[in-house]
Amino acid sequence: MVLKHIGKFISYKSMMEKVEEEELHFWGCMTNDELIGVIAIKGMNHICLLFVKKEYHRQGIARRLCQKSD
């Protein structure tokens, strides 16, 4: 049941509606034109999504995304 809820939340349409309403803000980390990490903040104080590609784990990317979103 939780997976259905998460799937609905991360649907493109759902996210775009929240971005357009300025309810959800995204930041990304790029290297060599490749997106390697993403953070989504709701209401500027709640992390909704935080992803870093596996091969880039333990390099401080998630920490920097969290700091950038402050």
C-alpha positions as CSV (number, residue, x, y, z in Angstrom):
1,M,0.0,0.0,0.0
2,V,2.8,2.4,0.7
3,L,4.4,1.8,-2.7
4,K,1.2,2.9,-4.4
5,H,1.1,6.1,-2.4
6,I,4.8,6.8,-3.2
7,G,4.2,6.0,-6.9
8,K,1.3,8.5,-7.0
9,F,3.4,11.2,-5.3
10,I,6.3,10.9,-7.7
11,S,4.3,10.8,-10.8
12,Y,5.4,13.5,-13.3
13,K,1.9,15.2,-13.3
14,S,1.7,15.3,-9.5
15,M,5.2,16.7,-9.1
16,M,4.7,19.4,-11.9
17,E,1.5,20.5,-10.2
18,K,3.3,21.0,-6.9
19,V,6.2,22.8,-8.6
20,E,3.8,25.2,-10.5
21,E,2.0,25.9,-7.2
22,E,5.5,26.5,-5.6
23,E,4.7,23.9,-3.0
24,L,7.6,21.7,-4.1
25,H,11.2,22.8,-4.9
26,F,13.8,20.7,-6.6
27,W,17.6,21.0,-6.7
28,G,20.0,18.8,-8.6
29,C,23.6,17.9,-8.7
30,M,25.3,17.5,-12.1
31,T,28.6,16.3,-13.3
32,N,29.7,16.2,-17.0
33,D,26.1,17.0,-18.0
34,E,24.8,14.0,-16.0
35,L,22.2,14.3,-13.2
36,I,23.7,12.4,-10.3
37,G,21.6,13.6,-7.3
38,V,18.2,15.2,-6.6
39,I,16.5,16.7,-3.6
40,A,12.9,17.8,-3.4
41,I,11.8,20.1,-0.6
42,K,8.1,20.8,0.4
43,G,7.4,24.0,2.1
44,M,11.1,24.7,2.4
45,N,11.4,22.6,5.6
46,H,10.5,19.0,4.6
47,I,12.6,16.7,2.5
48,C,10.3,14.7,0.2
49,L,12.8,13.1,-2.0
50,L,16.6,12.6,-1.9
51,F,18.4,10.5,-4.4
52,V,22.1,10.0,-5.4
53,K,23.2,7.6,-8.0
54,K,24.8,4.5,-6.4
55,E,28.2,5.1,-8.0
56,Y,28.4,8.6,-6.4
57,H,27.5,7.5,-2.8
58,R,29.7,8.5,0.1
59,Q,31.1,11.6,-1.7
60,G,29.1,14.2,0.2
61,I,26.6,14.9,-2.6
62,A,23.5,14.3,-0.4
63,R,24.9,16.6,2.3
64,R,25.6,19.3,-0.3
65,L,22.1,19.0,-1.7
66,C,20.7,19.4,1.8
67,Q,22.8,22.4,2.5
68,K,22.0,24.1,-0.8
69,S,18.3,23.7,-0.1
70,D,18.5,25.7,3.2
